[in-house]
Amino acid sequence: MSGWWRDNRAWLAALPVAAAVGAGASAYQVRTFWWESGMHRQVAAPAPGEPAGLTERYRDGQGETSRTLSVRLLGIDPAPADAAAADPAPPDPTPPDPAPPDPGPAGGAPGAAAYRVRLEFSARPDQELRPCRIAVLGADGSRYEAEPGLSPCLPEDHPGPSASVIEGDPRGHVEPGEERPATWQVAPVIQTAAAARIVAVRVWFGYPEYVELRAEP
């Protein structure tokens, strides 16, 4: 055995172990990113007309906290196609959510339809519920999302507490006159492809968890 091989045999023997550890860490990071960048965990799917409860842990500027709420689908009604300007949601990396067909540009473009989604939310007034997302689900798995804005889940005039975004920000601050009621309704309009047959509504705050509200058959 040459002097170089003799001096470096321990290091060379460790190479396969180091490679395996590195590959494992890389795979873990990829899986974590995949899991946290899409809707992969359905936490509630009640019968049509029944409320879905959601308790979700998350981090804000103060550290670990949680939000608890319930949401009920009141109805899905056709709306004028120019009443909404929504972009299709990005493709979810797991079935049954393939990339949706392009619903066309906003403003009632040819081949577009729109639906008014009526939802009833209930939560304590101190619960921080931003950002919230709402989407309708087509029978073929296509997903069409409401314009996020401030939050399509909240009453515009009384949205409730603001988020603690930066470390040290106070949690649960509510401007005078913006106190949110314990129960409220919203009705965002979502644009879809003309041929879409809407079968459900999804509501989520942060990936990977979501609730799915089935439409009346």
C-alpha positions as CSV (number, residue, x, y, z in Angstrom):
1,M,0.0,0.0,0.0
2,S,1.4,3.4,-1.0
3,G,2.0,6.1,1.6
4,W,-1.0,8.2,0.2
5,W,-3.5,5.3,0.5
6,R,-2.2,4.4,3.9
7,D,-2.5,8.0,5.2
8,N,-6.0,8.6,3.8
9,R,-7.7,5.2,4.2
10,A,-9.8,6.3,7.1
11,W,-11.1,9.3,5.3
12,L,-11.8,7.2,2.2
13,A,-13.7,4.6,4.2
14,A,-15.9,7.4,5.6
15,L,-16.9,8.7,2.2
16,P,-19.8,6.2,1.6
17,V,-21.3,7.0,5.0
18,A,-21.0,10.8,4.4
19,A,-22.6,10.4,1.0
20,A,-25.5,8.4,2.5
21,V,-26.0,11.0,5.2
22,G,-26.0,13.8,2.7
23,A,-28.4,12.1,0.4
24,G,-30.8,11.4,3.4
25,A,-30.7,15.0,4.5
26,S,-31.4,16.2,1.0
27,A,-34.3,13.8,0.6
28,Y,-35.7,15.0,3.9
29,Q,-35.5,18.7,2.8
30,V,-37.2,17.9,-0.5
31,R,-40.0,16.0,1.2
32,T,-40.4,18.8,3.8
33,F,-40.6,21.5,1.1
34,W,-43.1,19.4,-0.9
35,W,-45.3,18.7,2.2
36,E,-45.3,22.4,3.2
37,S,-45.9,23.9,-0.3
38,G,-49.3,22.3,-1.1
39,M,-52.6,21.0,0.2
40,H,-51.8,17.5,1.5
41,R,-53.7,17.1,4.7
42,Q,-57.5,17.3,4.7
43,V,-58.6,18.0,8.3
44,A,-62.3,18.1,7.8
45,A,-64.8,17.1,5.1
46,P,-68.3,17.3,6.6
47,A,-71.6,16.4,4.9
48,P,-73.1,19.1,2.7
49,G,-74.5,21.9,4.7
50,E,-72.6,20.9,7.9
51,P,-69.8,23.0,9.5
52,A,-66.1,22.1,9.3
53,G,-63.9,22.8,12.3
54,L,-60.3,23.7,12.0
55,T,-57.6,24.2,14.7
56,E,-54.2,25.0,13.2
57,R,-50.9,25.7,14.9
58,Y,-48.6,28.3,13.3
59,R,-45.8,30.8,14.1
60,D,-46.1,34.6,14.2
61,G,-44.0,37.4,15.5
62,Q,-44.5,36.2,19.1
63,G,-43.8,32.6,18.5
64,E,-46.0,29.5,18.5
65,T,-49.7,30.0,18.5
66,S,-52.9,28.6,17.0
67,R,-56.2,29.6,15.4
68,T,-59.6,27.8,15.9
69,L,-62.7,28.4,13.7
70,S,-65.5,26.7,11.9
71,V,-66.8,27.3,8.4
72,R,-70.0,26.2,6.7
73,L,-70.9,26.3,3.0
74,L,-74.3,28.0,2.5
75,G,-74.4,27.8,-1.3
76,I,-72.7,28.2,-4.6
77,D,-74.6,30.4,-7.1
78,P,-73.9,31.3,-10.7
79,A,-72.7,34.9,-11.1
80,P,-71.9,37.2,-14.0
81,A,-68.5,36.2,-15.5
82,D,-67.3,39.8,-15.2
83,A,-68.0,39.9,-11.5
84,A,-64.7,38.3,-10.6
85,A,-61.1,38.4,-11.7
86,A,-59.5,35.2,-10.4
87,D,-56.3,33.4,-11.4
88,P,-56.2,29.6,-11.4
89,A,-54.4,28.2,-8.4
90,P,-51.0,26.7,-9.0
91,P,-50.9,22.9,-9.6
92,D,-50.8,21.0,-6.3
93,P,-47.9,18.4,-6.4
94,T,-50.2,15.6,-5.4
95,P,-53.4,14.1,-7.0
96,P,-56.3,14.8,-7.3
97,D,-55.3,18.4,-7.9
98,P,-53.8,18.6,-11.4
99,A,-53.0,22.0,-12.9
100,P,-56.4,23.6,-13.8
101,P,-57.2,24.8,-17.3
102,D,-56.6,28.4,-17.9
103,P,-60.0,30.2,-17.3
104,G,-59.0,33.0,-19.5
105,P,-58.3,36.7,-18.7
106,A,-60.4,38.6,-16.2
107,G,-63.5,40.5,-17.2
108,G,-65.8,37.9,-18.5
109,A,-63.6,36.5,-21.3
110,P,-65.1,34.0,-23.7
111,G,-65.2,30.6,-22.1
112,A,-65.3,31.9,-18.6
113,A,-67.9,31.4,-15.9
114,A,-68.2,32.7,-12.3
115,Y,-69.7,31.5,-9.1
116,R,-70.6,33.3,-5.9
117,V,-69.5,31.2,-2.9
118,R,-71.5,31.9,0.2
119,L,-69.8,30.9,3.4
120,E,-70.5,31.3,7.1
121,F,-67.6,31.5,9.5
122,S,-67.5,31.3,13.3
123,A,-64.5,32.2,15.5
124,R,-63.7,34.0,18.7
125,P,-63.1,37.7,18.0
126,D,-59.5,37.5,19.2
127,Q,-58.6,34.8,16.6
128,E,-56.1,36.0,13.8
129,L,-57.5,34.7,10.5
130,R,-55.2,36.2,7.9
131,P,-54.2,35.2,5.4
132,C,-57.0,33.0,4.3
133,R,-57.6,31.4,0.9
134,I,-60.8,30.1,-0.7
135,A,-61.0,28.0,-3.9
136,V,-63.7,26.0,-5.7
137,L,-62.9,22.5,-7.0
138,G,-64.2,21.2,-10.3
139,A,-65.3,17.6,-10.8
140,D,-62.1,17.0,-12.8
141,G,-59.9,18.1,-10.0
142,S,-59.2,21.6,-11.4
143,R,-59.0,24.3,-8.7
144,Y,-60.0,28.0,-9.1
145,E,-59.0,30.4,-6.4
146,A,-60.6,33.6,-5.2
147,E,-58.6,36.9,-5.3
148,P,-56.8,36.8,-2.0
149,G,-57.0,40.6,-1.3
150,L,-56.8,41.3,2.4
151,S,-58.6,38.0,3.1
152,P,-61.7,36.7,1.3
153,C,-62.8,35.0,4.6
154,L,-63.2,38.2,6.6
155,P,-65.9,40.9,6.7
156,E,-64.3,44.0,5.1
157,D,-65.5,46.5,7.7
158,H,-64.7,44.3,10.8
159,P,-61.8,42.0,9.9
160,G,-60.6,41.5,13.5
161,P,-57.1,41.4,14.9
162,S,-54.1,42.1,12.7
163,A,-51.3,39.7,12.3
164,S,-48.1,39.7,14.4
165,V,-45.6,39.5,11.5
166,I,-42.4,40.9,12.8
167,E,-40.7,39.6,16.0
168,G,-42.0,41.6,18.9
169,D,-45.2,42.7,17.2
170,P,-48.2,42.6,19.6
171,R,-50.6,39.7,19.0
172,G,-54.4,40.2,18.6
173,H,-54.4,44.0,18.2
174,V,-57.7,45.3,16.9
175,E,-58.3,48.8,15.7
176,P,-61.3,50.6,17.4
177,G,-64.4,49.8,15.4
178,E,-62.9,46.7,13.7
179,E,-64.0,44.2,16.3
180,R,-65.2,41.1,14.4
181,P,-68.5,39.4,15.3
182,A,-68.5,35.9,16.5
183,T,-70.3,34.7,13.3
184,W,-70.3,36.3,9.9
185,Q,-70.9,35.6,6.2
186,V,-68.8,36.2,3.1
187,A,-69.6,35.7,-0.6
188,P,-66.6,36.0,-2.8
189,V,-67.0,35.5,-6.6
190,I,-64.6,33.1,-8.3
191,Q,-64.0,32.8,-12.0
192,T,-63.8,29.4,-13.6
193,A,-63.7,27.7,-17.0
194,A,-67.1,27.7,-18.6
195,A,-67.3,23.9,-18.6
196,A,-66.3,23.5,-14.9
197,R,-68.8,21.6,-12.7
198,I,-68.2,22.8,-9.2
199,V,-68.4,20.0,-6.6
200,A,-66.6,21.5,-3.5
201,V,-65.0,24.5,-1.8
202,R,-61.7,24.5,-0.1
203,V,-60.6,26.8,2.7
204,W,-57.1,27.0,4.1
205,F,-54.8,29.4,5.9
206,G,-51.4,27.7,5.5
207,Y,-50.2,24.6,3.8
208,P,-50.5,21.6,4.1
209,E,-53.9,21.6,6.0
210,Y,-57.2,22.5,4.5
211,V,-61.0,21.8,4.9
212,E,-63.2,20.7,2.1
213,L,-66.9,21.6,1.9
214,R,-68.9,19.5,-0.5
215,A,-71.6,21.1,-2.5
216,E,-75.1,19.8,-2.5
217,P,-75.5,17.1,-5.2
